[in-house]
């Protein structure tokens, strides 16, 4: 019996500043089930900083050896269900110089966490942030099941 071939590594699309890509999310069985979603996602802004001023949280400073990456994303729901914004609030992986780490969430005033989930045809814009090692790298965003949706390359 011949063993199956190794799985092919999926490379999610890269989302560049000003670019729009079409994404989908998997349905997730939870206490309140989350339906599959379809949306056009545009990276509106990307910033790298050592400190971030917020109205509610005050000044947030990066730990030594870290940087704060702030992204602003516009989401247009193109599917038949409300679109689950949660996966866009929380980058799942930071890859830099061959090392993979988990980004640390940074609280921010105008996060998608505070936005209503868009209904079909609606568009919302939100901003979120993460603390990552102080070097160029890539943020990866995945849906609730861990399926990669897209990556954002970050340069200082």
C-alpha positions in Angstrom: 0.0 0.0 0.0 1.4 3.4 -1.0 1.3 6.1 1.7 -0.6 9.2 0.8 1.4 12.2 -0.4 2.3 14.8 2.2 -0.2 17.7 2.5 0.5 20.7 0.3 1.3 23.8 2.3 -1.3 26.4 1.7 0.1 29.9 1.3 -2.7 32.5 2.1 -2.8 35.6 0.0 -0.8 38.6 1.0 -2.8 41.7 1.7 -0.9 44.9 0.8 -1.8 48.5 1.7 -4.7 49.7 -0.4 -5.3 46.2 -1.8 -8.7 44.4 -1.6 -8.9 40.6 -1.5 -11.9 38.3 -1.3 -11.9 36.0 1.8 -14.1 33.4 3.4 -14.5 32.0 6.9 -15.5 28.5 8.0 -18.6 27.9 10.0 -17.8 27.3 13.7 -19.8 25.3 16.2 -19.9 27.2 19.4 -22.5 28.1 22.1 -23.8 30.5 19.5 -22.9 28.9 16.1 -21.0 31.2 13.7 -22.1 30.8 10.1 -19.6 30.8 7.2 -18.8 34.3 5.9 -17.7 35.9 2.7 -16.2 39.4 2.5 -14.0 41.8 0.6 -11.2 43.0 2.9 -9.1 46.1 2.2 -6.0 47.1 4.2 -6.5 50.8 4.7 -3.6 51.6 7.0 -0.6 49.9 8.6 1.7 51.4 11.2 4.6 50.2 13.3 5.3 52.1 16.5 6.9 51.8 19.9 4.0 53.5 21.7 0.4 54.0 21.0 -1.9 56.6 22.5 -5.5 55.5 23.1 -8.4 57.5 24.7 -9.6 54.7 26.9 -6.4 52.8 27.7 -3.9 55.8 27.8 -0.4 55.3 26.4 0.6 51.8 25.6 4.4 51.1 25.2 6.0 48.2 23.5 8.1 46.0 25.8 11.9 46.0 25.1 12.6 44.1 21.9 9.0 44.4 20.8 7.1 46.7 18.4 3.4 47.5 18.1 1.8 46.8 14.7 -1.5 48.7 14.1 -3.7 47.7 11.1 -6.9 49.3 9.8 -9.1 47.1 7.7 -12.3 47.8 5.8 -14.7 44.8 5.5 -17.6 44.6 3.0 -19.8 41.7 3.7 -20.5 40.0 0.3 -22.1 36.9 1.7 -25.7 35.9 2.8 -25.0 35.9 6.5 -23.7 38.4 9.1 -19.8 38.4 8.8 -17.9 37.4 11.9 -15.3 40.1 12.6 -13.5 38.3 15.4 -10.8 36.7 13.2 -9.8 40.2 12.1 -9.2 41.4 15.6 -6.5 38.9 16.4 -3.6 37.9 14.3 -2.8 34.3 14.9 0.9 34.1 13.9 3.9 36.3 13.5 6.7 34.9 11.3 10.1 36.6 11.2 13.5 35.3 10.3 12.1 31.7 10.2 10.7 31.9 13.7 7.0 31.7 14.4 5.5 33.3 17.5 2.0 34.3 18.8 1.3 38.0 18.5 0.2 39.6 21.8 -3.1 41.6 21.6 -2.9 45.3 22.3 -6.1 46.9 23.4 -7.2 49.7 21.1 -10.2 52.1 21.1 -11.7 51.5 17.7 -11.3 47.7 17.5 -13.5 45.5 15.5 -14.4 44.0 18.9 -16.5 47.1 19.5 -18.2 47.0 16.0 -21.5 45.4 15.1 -21.0 42.5 12.7 -21.9 43.6 9.2 -25.0 42.3 7.6 -25.0 41.3 3.9 -24.0 44.3 1.8 -22.8 46.4 4.8 -19.3 47.8 5.2 -17.4 48.5 8.4 -13.9 49.7 9.2 -11.9 48.8 12.3 -8.5 49.1 13.7 -6.6 46.6 15.8 -3.1 46.1 17.1 -0.6 43.5 18.3 2.8 43.4 19.9 5.4 41.4 18.1 9.2 41.1 18.0 11.0 44.2 16.8 11.9 43.1 13.3 10.3 42.8 9.9 7.9 39.9 9.6 4.4 38.7 8.6 1.1 38.7 10.5 -1.2 35.8 9.6 -4.9 36.0 10.1 -7.0 32.8 10.4 -10.7 32.0 10.9 -12.1 30.5 14.1 -11.1 27.0 12.9 -7.5 28.1 12.3 -7.8 28.1 8.5 -5.5 30.8 7.2 -7.3 33.7 5.4 -4.5 36.2 4.6 -1.1 37.6 5.6 0.1 41.2 6.0 3.9 41.8 5.5 5.2 44.3 8.1 8.4 46.3 7.5 9.8 48.9 9.9 
